[in-house]
Amino acid sequence: MTNLLLTLAILVWPFGLLLQLTPFSQAIRLQTLDILAGLLFISLLFHRKKIITDPLFKPLALFIAATSISTAISFLQGQAPGIISFLYLARFVAYTSFYFAVRIE
């Protein structure tokens, strides 16, 4: 499954914004690569032991924790960009799955 998602991502990547979806509003755009990265992230949840032992896992986890706290604070203050910043954080977390997928396979 991981290899299939990586292959699809390589095929979709060059098209970039041509395969862009706007399901909610113009401010929130969803790309096909985002969907593939999310599916790859979900498929990598079954390989947690291999991911946790990777040397880049701890720095990434600390960075994601710090940005999550910052995003939660902005969201609790009622700022509208809080949702958009959360989606950027989700995109970053999903895109890091490409690194871990290549390292595991």
C-alpha positions in Angstrom: 0.0 0.0 0.0 2.8 2.4 0.9 4.6 1.8 -2.4 1.4 2.4 -4.4 0.8 5.7 -2.6 4.4 6.8 -3.2 4.1 5.9 -6.9 0.8 7.8 -7.2 2.4 10.8 -5.4 5.3 10.8 -7.8 2.8 10.8 -10.7 0.6 13.5 -9.3 3.3 15.8 -8.0 4.2 17.5 -11.3 0.6 18.6 -11.9 0.7 20.7 -8.7 -2.1 23.2 -8.6 -3.8 21.8 -11.7 -5.4 19.1 -9.6 -6.6 21.5 -6.9 -10.0 21.2 -5.2 -11.9 23.9 -3.4 -14.5 22.0 -1.4 -15.2 24.6 1.3 -14.2 28.1 0.1 -11.6 29.9 -1.9 -9.4 30.4 1.2 -9.2 26.6 1.9 -7.8 24.7 -1.1 -7.1 21.0 -1.1 -4.7 19.4 -3.5 -4.6 15.9 -4.7 -1.2 15.5 -3.3 -2.6 16.5 0.1 -5.1 13.6 -0.1 -2.4 11.2 -1.0 -0.1 12.4 1.8 -3.0 12.0 4.3 -3.6 8.5 3.1 0.1 7.7 3.3 0.2 9.1 6.9 -2.7 6.8 7.8 -1.0 3.8 6.2 2.2 4.6 8.2 0.4 4.4 11.5 0.9 0.6 11.3 4.7 1.1 11.2 4.9 3.2 14.4 7.8 1.2 15.9 10.0 1.8 12.9 9.1 5.5 12.7 9.8 6.2 16.4 13.3 4.8 16.2 14.2 7.1 13.3 16.7 9.8 14.3 14.6 12.6 12.8 11.4 11.6 14.7 12.2 13.4 17.9 13.1 16.8 16.4 10.0 16.6 14.2 7.8 15.6 17.1 9.1 18.6 19.2 8.5 21.0 16.3 5.0 19.7 15.7 4.2 19.9 19.4 5.4 23.5 19.6 3.4 24.5 16.5 0.3 22.6 17.8 0.4 24.6 21.0 0.8 27.9 19.0 -2.1 26.9 16.7 -4.3 25.9 19.7 -3.7 29.3 21.4 -4.6 31.2 18.2 -7.6 29.0 17.7 -8.8 29.6 21.4 -8.4 33.3 20.9 -11.0 33.2 18.2 -8.8 34.2 15.4 -10.1 33.2 12.0 -6.7 32.3 10.6 -6.5 29.6 13.3 -8.3 27.1 11.1 -6.1 27.8 8.2 -2.9 27.5 10.3 -4.2 24.2 11.6 -4.6 23.0 8.0 -1.1 24.0 7.2 0.1 22.1 10.3 -1.9 19.0 9.1 -0.3 19.4 5.7 3.1 19.5 7.2 2.5 16.4 9.3 1.1 14.6 6.3 4.0 15.6 4.1 6.5 14.3 6.6 5.1 10.9 6.0 6.8 10.9 2.6 10.2 11.0 4.4 9.2 8.1 6.7 7.7 6.1 3.9 10.9 6.3 1.9 13.0 5.4 5.0 10.9 2.4 5.9 10.6 0.9 2.5 
